[in-house]
Amino acid sequence: MEPKKLTRPQTNRVIAGVCAGIGNYFNVDPVVVRICWVLFSLMGGTGLLAYLVCLIIMPEDDSIVM
């Protein structure tokens, strides 16, 4: 069994795939991650900064889905 990777998937994206990648990594529905991210963004704006950091740090998934 190979270890999990935190990547931004090519599918199930809304903006850049950050929430979908986090949801896939923790086996949580990406909608739940998106709702939490919006709540953090509304409470002082730290969610926006964290999203941008994750967007820069998280690599895109290289696997091709057909």
C-alpha positions in Angstrom: 0.0 0.0 0.0 1.5 3.3 -1.0 1.3 6.3 1.2 -1.3 9.0 0.6 -0.3 12.2 -1.1 -1.9 15.6 -0.5 -2.5 16.8 -4.1 -5.0 19.0 -6.0 -7.0 16.6 -8.2 -7.9 17.2 -11.8 -11.6 16.4 -11.1 -14.1 17.6 -8.5 -12.6 21.2 -8.6 -14.5 24.4 -8.0 -11.7 26.9 -8.0 -8.3 25.3 -7.8 -8.9 21.9 -6.2 -7.5 22.7 -2.8 -10.7 21.7 -0.9 -11.1 18.6 -3.0 -7.5 17.5 -2.3 -7.9 18.0 1.4 -11.2 16.1 1.4 -9.7 13.2 -0.5 -6.7 13.1 1.8 -8.8 12.9 5.0 -11.7 10.9 3.4 -14.2 13.7 4.0 -16.7 15.1 1.5 -15.1 18.1 -0.2 -18.3 20.1 0.4 -17.7 19.9 4.2 -14.2 21.2 3.7 -15.5 24.0 1.5 -18.1 25.1 4.1 -15.4 25.1 6.8 -13.1 27.2 4.5 -15.9 29.7 4.0 -16.5 30.0 7.7 -12.8 30.6 8.4 -12.7 33.2 5.6 -15.6 35.1 7.2 -14.0 35.1 10.6 -11.2 37.5 10.0 -10.1 36.5 6.5 -7.4 33.9 7.6 -9.1 31.3 5.4 -8.3 33.3 2.2 -4.6 33.5 3.2 -4.5 29.8 4.1 -6.2 28.9 0.7 -3.6 30.9 -1.2 -0.8 29.2 0.7 -2.3 25.7 0.1 -2.7 26.6 -3.6 1.0 27.4 -3.9 2.3 24.5 -1.8 0.0 21.6 -2.9 1.1 20.0 -6.2 -1.4 19.1 -8.9 -2.3 15.4 -9.2 -0.5 13.9 -12.2 -2.8 11.0 -12.7 -5.0 11.2 -15.8 -8.6 10.2 -15.2 -10.7 9.0 -18.2 
